[in-house]
Amino acid sequence: MSKWKIRDAVFEFDWNDYDDTIRFHEAEEALSKKNLEKNLTKSGITQWDQTKLYCEAWNQYFDTVFGVGASDKLFNGKRNRVLTTTTICAYTKFMKEAREEANKADVEASKQLDQAYTDLSEFLKDKMVN
């Protein structure tokens, strides 16, 4: 399990945990369906509407990944494009590092399982011979 400390908030995420990864994929899918690039550049949209759309989409994303209220902890109720963008950058770095940490843990767990199977096989072989 990895911990992301940002501003006054701490969030946990584990790439080896089913529920965490499902929430991540649900958030990614919902964000993709919002089609932000297209909607942020559509004709006639004001800068403040762009900021609102952008920030609200990412607030929902973070609330899905880390639980309801996560965006309040991250942004203190503000809808600020620069704050949101810098948070996305920090989040991306965290998730990459969390993925690397999870991969290392998975490799180590596989080695331990292989050893356990070897030990069990040898134990059973000894019991069958004696």
C-alpha positions, 0 to 999 in steps of 0.5 A: 500500500502506498501513501500519497501526502499532498498539502494537508491530506494523506491518501492510500492506494494499492495496485494489488488491491481489487477494490482500489484498482476497480475505483481507479478504472471507474474514475478513468472511464468516467473522465474519458466519457466527459470528453474534456478536450472537446468540451473545453475547446467548444465554441462559445465556452467561457474561461470560467466555464472551462475552469468549472468543467475542468475542476469538477471533472477532476474533483469527481475523479479524485472522489471516485479513486480515494472516496467521497470528500477526497477533492475537498481535502485536496482543494478546500472547496476551491475550483482553481485550474492551476491548483487542479493541474499541479495536483494532477501532476503530483497524482500522476507521479504518485501513481507511477511510484505506487505501481512500481512499489506494487510490482516489487511487492508482487514479485516478492510475494511470488518468490515466497509462494514458489518457496512455500510450494517447494517446501510443501512438496519436500515435506510431503515427499518425506512423509510419503517415503517414511 
